Amino acid sequence: MSSSPSLTAAGVSITTSNGSSLSDLPPILVLRPLSDAWSSALSAKFTVISPSSPLSTSTHAALVSAAYNKVDPALLDQYPSLKCIATTSVGVDHIDLEECRRRGIQVANVGEIFTKDVADYAVVLLIDVMRRITMSDRYVRNGLWMTRGDYPLGSKLRGKHVGIVGLGSIGSAIAKRLEAFGCKISYVSTKPKPTVKYKYIPNVYDLATESDILVVSCSLTKETHHIVNKQVLQALGKEGIIINIGRGANIDEPELVRCLVQGEIKGAGLDVFENEPDIPKELFKMDNVVLTAHQSALTPEAMSDIIQICIANFEAFFAGKPLLTPVMAD
């Protein structure tokens, strides 16, 4: 006969027909499809509950994904017992933090797990755009080197003035890497960082005016939505390049497309978009734009680390201890 679950104070006890207990592990509501690695790791520590389970409305903790789940009042109403949410991302723009705080729900992200990988990716994306590596590769593969001659030259990175929008852990790691190329670094952030040597500029427009390159690495909030707008792009100018590894909506995407089409900026490297995976078709035709599928943070090693930090946060929650990587609403 099949096992029948019953909710207990300690967690979920799965009892067989003869009364023996197979599990007494805390329940985790999982709102996203699980890979084999996720399923195996979570099942070793917790009882995994699906949204369709009759126990789902009684569970106290849930795993969510920025790619799949919008945590808003409507979703929270479905699971009134939730007291802890762990997301598999750094960004929490998919979670209504104020509503979670009002309901007494703790929220954890993955902390700084992605920092080094995203910083590496941002620099690689920038080099690709400036040296035209991806387009040169296509040029060679299409047999055009023999028929049309050498591919047009790209620009060097060394010595360029780079403006970083958001000098958090990722922005700081990007700045450190670009220093090795002899770049001059300036930044805009919510407030000056007294421990860094880079020039602080109080607004994005002035930052763009002084920069050859803008790297967007800020989180998405009401304040940073379209923080790079028409005026900022025009201030960056016809020789300017923009890199976005933050969130798509940090940039006014239609305005970015228009500036690229009309040659008002020189190029772009984009790993994120406003309406993923829907990307403006005009970008596909441009040989001064490099596009990737929101993957700057994703490596096999990082995915393993994400699993471990989510498990550690859940273990802390069920043990009545502070979360390891808590996110607080401002």
C-alpha positions in Angstrom: 0.0 0.0 0.0 1.1 3.6 -0.5 2.5 5.7 2.3 0.2 8.3 3.9 1.7 11.6 5.1 0.7 13.4 8.2 2.0 16.8 9.4 3.8 16.8 12.8 5.3 19.5 14.9 8.8 18.4 13.9 8.1 18.1 10.3 6.4 15.5 8.1 6.3 11.9 9.2 5.7 9.4 6.3 4.1 6.3 7.8 3.7 3.0 5.9 0.8 0.6 6.2 2.5 -1.3 9.1 3.0 1.9 11.1 6.8 2.3 10.7 8.2 5.8 10.1 10.2 6.3 6.9 10.9 9.9 7.5 10.7 12.6 10.1 12.2 15.4 8.1 11.1 19.0 8.0 8.9 19.8 5.0 10.0 22.1 2.2 7.5 23.4 -0.3 9.2 23.5 -3.7 7.6 25.8 -6.3 9.8 25.0 -9.2 10.8 21.9 -11.2 13.8 20.1 -9.6 16.8 18.7 -11.4 18.2 15.4 -10.2 20.9 17.1 -8.2 18.4 19.4 -6.4 16.0 16.5 -5.8 18.7 14.2 -4.3 20.3 16.9 -2.1 17.0 18.3 -0.7 15.5 14.8 -0.2 18.4 13.8 2.0 17.6 16.6 4.5 14.0 17.4 4.0 10.6 16.1 2.9 10.0 17.8 -0.4 6.4 19.0 -0.8 4.9 20.0 -4.2 2.3 22.8 -4.6 -0.3 20.1 -5.3 0.3 18.3 -2.1 -2.4 18.5 0.6 0.4 19.5 3.0 1.5 22.5 0.9 -0.6 25.0 2.8 0.7 23.8 6.1 4.5 24.0 5.4 6.6 26.7 6.9 9.4 26.9 4.4 9.6 27.2 0.6 12.2 27.2 -2.2 11.6 29.6 -5.0 13.4 30.6 -8.2 13.7 34.0 -9.8 13.2 32.2 -13.2 9.9 30.6 -12.2 8.2 32.2 -9.2 6.9 35.6 -8.5 6.4 35.9 -4.7 3.5 38.4 -4.3 0.5 38.6 -2.0 -1.5 36.3 -4.2 1.0 33.5 -3.9 1.6 34.1 -0.2 -2.2 33.9 0.4 -2.1 30.3 -1.0 0.5 29.3 1.7 -0.5 31.1 4.9 1.9 29.1 7.1 5.1 30.1 5.3 7.7 31.7 7.5 10.8 31.2 5.5 11.6 31.6 1.7 14.9 30.8 0.1 15.5 31.9 -3.4 18.1 30.4 -5.8 19.2 33.8 -7.0 21.1 36.9 -5.7 18.5 39.3 -6.9 15.2 39.4 -5.0 13.1 41.6 -7.4 10.7 38.7 -7.8 9.9 38.7 -4.1 7.7 41.3 -2.4 10.0 41.9 0.6 7.7 44.4 2.3 4.8 41.9 2.2 7.1 39.2 3.5 8.2 41.4 6.3 4.6 42.3 7.1 3.7 38.6 7.4 6.8 37.8 9.4 8.4 35.7 6.6 12.2 35.4 6.6 13.8 35.6 3.2 17.3 34.4 2.1 19.1 34.7 -1.2 22.4 32.9 -2.1 24.6 35.7 -0.8 27.9 36.2 -2.7 28.1 32.8 -4.3 27.9 34.3 -7.8 30.2 37.3 -7.3 33.4 36.0 -8.9 31.7 34.2 -11.7 29.6 37.2 -12.7 32.5 39.5 -12.5 34.6 37.3 -14.7 31.7 37.1 -17.2 31.2 40.8 -17.3 34.9 41.4 -18.2 34.8 38.6 -20.8 31.6 40.1 -22.3 33.2 43.5 -22.4 36.4 42.2 -24.1 34.2 40.3 -26.6 32.3 43.5 -27.6 35.4 45.6 -27.8 37.6 43.1 -29.7 34.7 41.8 -31.8 35.6 38.2 -31.0 32.2 36.6 -31.5 31.6 38.4 -34.8 35.1 37.6 -36.0 34.5 33.9 -35.2 31.3 34.0 -37.3 33.2 35.8 -40.1 35.8 33.0 -40.2 33.3 30.2 -39.9 31.3 31.6 -42.8 34.3 31.5 -45.1 34.5 35.3 -45.4 38.1 35.7 -44.5 39.2 34.2 -47.8 36.6 36.1 -49.9 36.5 39.5 -48.2 39.8 39.8 -46.4 40.6 40.7 -42.8 37.8 41.4 -40.4 37.6 45.0 -39.1 39.7 45.7 -36.0 38.2 46.1 -32.6 39.3 48.5 -29.8 41.6 47.8 -26.8 40.3 47.8 -23.3 43.5 49.1 -21.6 43.3 52.7 -20.4 39.5 53.1 -20.9 37.4 54.9 -18.4 34.8 52.5 -17.0 31.8 53.7 -15.0 30.2 51.0 -12.8 26.5 51.4 -11.9 26.3 49.7 -8.5 29.4 49.0 -6.5 28.2 46.1 -4.5 30.1 42.9 -4.2 29.8 42.1 -7.9 30.5 45.7 -9.0 33.6 45.8 -6.7 34.9 42.5 -8.1 34.4 43.8 -11.7 36.3 47.0 -10.8 39.2 44.9 -9.3 39.5 42.9 -12.5 39.4 45.9 -14.8 42.1 47.6 -12.8 44.4 44.8 -14.1 43.7 46.2 -17.6 44.8 49.6 -16.6 41.2 51.0 -16.7 40.2 54.1 -14.8 37.3 53.3 -12.5 34.4 55.5 -11.4 31.1 54.5 -9.9 27.7 55.4 -8.8 26.0 53.8 -5.8 23.4 54.6 -3.1 26.2 56.4 -1.2 30.0 56.8 -1.4 32.1 53.8 -0.3 34.7 55.2 2.1 36.9 52.1 1.8 37.4 52.2 -2.0 39.8 54.4 -4.0 37.6 54.8 -7.0 35.9 58.1 -7.9 32.4 58.4 -6.6 29.9 60.2 -9.0 26.5 60.9 -7.5 24.4 60.3 -10.5 24.4 58.0 -13.6 24.2 60.8 -16.1 27.4 62.4 -15.0 29.0 58.9 -14.7 28.1 58.2 -18.3 29.4 61.6 -19.4 32.9 60.8 -18.0 32.9 57.1 -19.1 33.9 55.2 -22.3 32.1 52.2 -20.9 29.2 51.7 -18.5 28.9 48.4 -16.7 25.5 47.9 -15.0 25.7 45.6 -12.0 23.0 47.0 -9.6 20.0 45.2 -8.3 16.6 46.0 -9.7 14.4 48.2 -7.5 12.0 51.0 -8.0 14.9 53.4 -7.9 17.0 51.5 -10.4 14.3 50.7 -12.9 15.4 52.3 -16.2 18.3 54.0 -14.4 20.0 53.9 -17.7 17.6 55.9 -19.9 17.7 58.0 -23.1 19.6 60.8 -21.5 22.2 58.5 -19.9 22.8 56.7 -23.2 23.2 60.0 -25.1 25.7 61.1 -22.4 27.7 57.9 -23.0 27.9 58.9 -26.6 28.8 57.5 -30.0 32.0 55.8 -28.8 30.4 54.4 -25.7 29.8 50.8 -24.8 27.3 49.4 -22.3 27.5 46.0 -20.5 24.5 44.7 -18.5 24.8 41.8 -16.1 22.4 43.2 -13.6 18.7 43.1 -14.6 17.2 43.8 -18.0 14.9 46.5 -16.7 17.9 48.5 -15.3 18.1 49.8 -18.9 15.3 51.4 -20.9 15.5 48.6 -23.5 13.5 50.2 -26.4 15.7 53.3 -26.0 18.9 51.2 -26.0 17.8 49.5 -29.2 17.0 52.9 -30.8 20.4 54.2 -29.8 22.2 51.2 -31.2 20.2 51.3 -34.5 20.9 54.9 -35.0 24.6 54.7 -34.0 24.2 56.9 -30.9 26.3 54.4 -28.9 29.0 52.1 -30.2 28.0 48.7 -28.9 26.6 46.6 -26.1 27.1 43.3 -24.3 23.8 42.1 -22.8 23.3 39.0 -20.6 19.9 40.2 -19.3 16.7 41.6 -20.9 13.5 43.3 -19.9 11.1 40.5 -21.0 13.2 37.3 -21.0 13.4 35.2 -23.0 11.8 37.7 -25.5 14.6 39.8 -27.0 14.1 42.7 -29.5 14.7 41.2 -32.9 16.7 44.3 -34.0 19.5 43.2 -31.8 20.0 39.9 -33.7 21.1 41.8 -36.8 23.8 44.0 -35.1 27.4 43.0 -35.3 28.3 45.4 -32.5 26.2 43.6 -29.9 26.9 40.4 -28.0 23.9 38.6 -26.5 23.8 35.8 -24.0 21.0 34.0 -22.2 21.1 35.3 -18.6 23.9 32.9 -17.7 26.7 35.1 -16.2 26.2 33.4 -12.8 25.8 29.8 -14.1 28.6 27.3 -13.8 28.3 23.7 -12.5 30.4 24.7 -9.5 28.1 27.6 -8.7 25.0 25.4 -9.0 26.4 23.0 -6.5 27.2 25.9 -4.1 23.6 27.2 -4.5 22.2 23.9 -3.4 24.4 23.9 -0.3 23.6 27.5 0.8 19.8 26.9 0.4 20.0 23.8 2.4 22.1 25.6 5.1 19.5 28.4 5.3 16.7 25.9 5.7 18.6 24.0 8.4 19.2 27.2 10.3 15.5 28.2 10.0 14.2 24.8 11.3 16.8 24.9 14.1 15.6 28.4 15.2 18.9 30.0 14.2 19.6 33.1 12.1 19.6 32.6 8.3 23.1 32.5 6.8 22.3 34.9 3.9 19.2 36.9 5.0 17.7 39.6 2.9 16.0 42.5 4.6 13.4 44.9 3.2 14.6 48.5 3.3 
